[in-house]
């Protein structure tokens, strides 16, 4: 079923993306999950045709959830996927040859949002928090933040699955939960609804690959030339985001279906600060999660974070002088 669905999606994507590029000799199949500025580099690649300029015909699709993206990657239906380090770690610990080849968002860009009447982190003690789902990036981020702020998320609070942003806002309004975690650009909506922006988790600068590009070791070996071109395009797209603010925000707005200028500005500031220039996937952003899992998972305790990342593509692009040229224009 998954194979048939992806085949149909990619056929449609190919017709859209190829256009007049039928003569392109190379192809790459790209998937991303979740409408978030974390995926903005892929939107830029698509709108600015950065891969076509290198002779590559991209097939780009959006898939609703990270587990489905992972299934497609492991099934050989896609070459690269944009998702979080949680997907990388869980799959590799289970025996897959998944590997992060580009690091996109190097820390959390979420805020702790609380119900009216809560004015300090200390007041979260004894309260119920809501996340997208237990084990998700939102769950991990909230627990990490609470620990660093002096609360034990297991003993001092109770964290439950509450669904997506709209469902969490509804749960806050009804009193089912008293706090949650919300990423930009949706913090502005929380404020509009009368909730409290309690704490910017990004200010903690926790090393964590909130978003990165995953592939498989077998694919990196078999398709290295086209993945090098993809890495160049992603690095160029991040540079575009950082240096073409208004056009970048317009592209974000179209893909997020958000027209609120203040919300887009908040998102732009948060995400561009979290994008590395060279997109090198450092092991520190993996180690944070492995360390957290170590007490519960012997495989995580024994794992080497360096084995989860492959920085060779970025280093090769960097050695060519491409990144230096971009940032000295």
C-alpha positions, 0 to 999 in steps of 0.5 A: 500500500505504501509503495503504491501510494508513494509511486502515485505521489512521486509520479505527480511530483515528477510531472510538476517538478520536471517541467522543461527539465526532461533532459536532466540526467540525474534524479533525486527523490526527496521527502519532508514531513510537517509544515514547518520552517525547518523544511524551508530549504526544500521549499527554496530548492523547489521554488528557485529550481536550485537542483535543476540548475545543477542538472538534477531533476528532483521529485519532492513530496510532502508526507504527513508524518515522520514514521511514514517518511522513515518507512519510505526511506527504508523501502527505497522509495526516497533517497533523502528525508528531512526529519528529526534526530529522534527518527534517526536514533530510533531507526539506527538503534533498531538496526537500520543504516540510516545516517544524517548527512545534513544538519538543518536546525541545531536546537529547539525552536519551541516555547513553553506555553501556559494557561492564564494565571501561570506566570513562572516555570515553578508554577508548573509543578503539579500541573499537566502538560500536553505534547503532540505524542509521547516520544515525539520531538515535542515531548523530548523538547519539553522534558529536556527544558523542564529538567534544565529549568529545575523540574523533574518532568516525571515527578513534578509534572504529568505529560500526556498526548494532546495532539497537534497545535490546534488540539493542544490549544483546545486542551489548554482552553478546556483546562485538560492541560495547563501547559504545552510546547509550541514551535514558531510561528505558532506562538503568536497564535497562542498569545492571540488566544490569551495564553502565556508565553512562559519560556523560550526553549531556544534560549537554552541552546540545547544541542539537538538536531530538531531537523536534519536530512537523513539518508542511508549508508547504502544510498550515500555510497551508490548515489554520492555525486547526486547527493553532493549536488543536493548538499550544495543546493541545501546550503545555497537555500539556507544562505538564501533564507539568511540573506533574502529575508522578505522573499524567504518569508513570502515563500514560508508564508505560502507553504505554511499558509500563514499571512500574519507578518508578526508571526512570520517575523518571529519564525524567521528570527528563530529559525535562521538563528538555528540554521548552521551556515555549512549544515555539518551534521555534528554528533553533539546533536545526537549525543543529547538524545542518546544520553537521555535514552541511555538509562532506559536503553542499553543500545543507546548507552553503548552507541557512538554518536559519531556513527549516526552522522556522515559529514563527508558530503558537507566537508567535500562541498566546503573544501571546494570553496563553495560555502566561502564564496556564498558568504563572501558575496 
